[in-house]
Amino acid sequence: MEGSGTGSAERARALAEQAMDAQAAGDADEADRLLSEAQQLDPDAVAVVLNEHDAAVAPDARDTATANRDAKRVRRIEPDVNPAASPGR
């Protein structure tokens, strides 16, 4: 471990937050690289960021603009109004 001071924790936290942004943007390789670097600095700080991230965005880790754009792309399925088309009802 490179250091245990407040500076290391702050740097690890900043890297972990950048990793969450990279993940949300779809850049898994960059997210992994940043998390790995952050882990080496201060694993506890990384754990705090991950817990905060999960609590803040669950169940959707994407930023709001991306989530809204993707939601518009989802095909809406309308209920079938013809009972004969669905046997067993």
N, C-alpha and C positions, 0 to 999 in steps of 0.2 A: 504494500500500500504506500502511495507516495506521500501522504500526509494526513494528519488527523485534525488540523486546525479548522477554524471557521471558514477560511478561504477555500479549502478543499471541498467542504460541504456545499458552499455556495456555488462553486464551479461545477460540482457533480450535479447539483440541482438544475443549474442552467442547461447543462448538456442533456439531462434526462428530459427536460421540457422541450428542448429542440428535437429530441428523438421522437417525442409524442407528436410534434408537428409534422416531422418527416413521415411518420407512420400514417397520420391522417391524410397526408398528401399522396400516399401510395408508394413512397420510397423506402421499402423495407430494408434494403442494404444500408442506406444511410442511417436509418433508425437503429439498426443493430450495431453499427459502428459507434454511434454516439452513446448508446446504452452501455456498450462494453467499456468505453473510455470513462464514463461516469462511474460505473461499478468499481473500476480500479481506484478511483479517487475516494469515494465514500459510499459503500453499499447501503448504509442506513438512509442517506439522503435520497438515493434512488428509490428505495422502497417507499419513502414518504410521498415522492412525486407520483409513483405508480398508483399508490392507494388513493391519492387525491384525484388523479386522472380518472380512475375507475369510478369513483363516487360522483364526479362531476359530469361525466359523459355517458355513463352506462344507460342504455345498452348500445349507443351509437358513438363510435370514436371519431367520426368525421366532424369537421367544422360545420357550422350551420348552413353556410352557403352551399357546400357540397351535398349535405344531406337533403336540403330542399331541392336542389337540382336533380338529384337521383330519385327523389320521391316523385317528381313529375314524370320521370321515365317509366315508373312502375305501371304495368298494365293493370287497369282496374277491371275486375271480374264482376259483372252484373249478375244478380240472381236470375236463375232460369224461371221465367213466369209460366212455362208450359209444364204442368205436372206430368204429362204423359212422357216427357223427355227424360224424366228421372224416375225409373221404376224403383219401387221399394219405399216410396215416401208415404 
